[in-house]
Amino acid sequence: MYLTKEIKTDIFKKHGGSETNTGSTEGQIALFTHRINHLTTHLRRNKKDFNTERSLVMLVGKRRSLLDYLKKKDIEKYRILIKELNIRK
């Protein structure tokens, strides 16, 4: 599987503060970004996989709402996270 326990703990350690802080906004956005990148590469190979395409659109919407929340709460963390994850805005 593409998302192992080690990859998740690395993501949350880097962006969430600690590996046990899985509910942090920054960690969730980083995890969603990792999943979005994986699904994007999958869809490039499998153009007719419409269920995955729908899942990707829903995941992008969840990430967008979390980014909006972070932008309202702390604009500096938002800007740093956008730059680290290479998310275009």
N, C-alpha and C positions, 0 to 999 in steps of 0.2 A: 504494500500500500504506500502511497505517496506521502502520507502524513503520519509519521511514526510518533511515538511518545517522546523521543529525543528531540525531534524537530519542534514539536509543540512546546516542550520545556525551554528550548532555546529561544523561540519566538517570545514567550511570556517573560523570560529572564531579561531579554534585550529591551522589550518595549513595555512590559507590564510592571517592571520593578523587581519582581521575584517570580520563581516558577510556580508558586502556589497562588499568586494573584491573578487568577484566570478571568476575573470579572472586570478588570480595568478596561476602560474605554480604549486606551492606546493598544493594549494587547489584543483586544477583540478586532480592532481595525487591522492590525498587522496579520492576524490569523485569517481574516476574510480576504485580505490582499493576496496572501499565499494561495488560498483556495481559488480565488478568481484567476490568478495567473496559471494555475494548473488546469482549470477548466477551459481557459482560452486556448491553451496549446492542444488540449483534447479536441476542441471543436474545430481547430484548423485541420486536423486529420480526419475527423468524422463530421462532415458538413450536414448530414441529415439527422443528427442526434438532437431532436427537438426537445426532448425531456431535459437533457443537460443544458440546452440553451435557455430554457425557462428557469432552471435552477440558477444559472449564471445571472440572469436578469434580476431574480429575487435577491441574490446575494449582493449584487451591486447596489440595490435599493437599501438593503440593511446597512451596508457600509456607508452609504451616502447619509442616512439618518444619523448614524453614530458620528460621522464627521461633522454634520451640522451641529449636533449636541456639543461636541468638543470645541467647535468654533465659538459657540455661545459662552461656554464655561471658561476656556483659557485659549486665547488666540495664539499665544506664543507656542504652546505645546502643539497646537494644530499646525502651525507653519513648520515646526521642526519635523513633525511626523510626516507631513506631505513631502518634505524634502528627502527624508530618509527612505521612504517607501517608493519614491518616484511616481507619485500619483499626480496626474495632471489636473489642474483646476482652472 
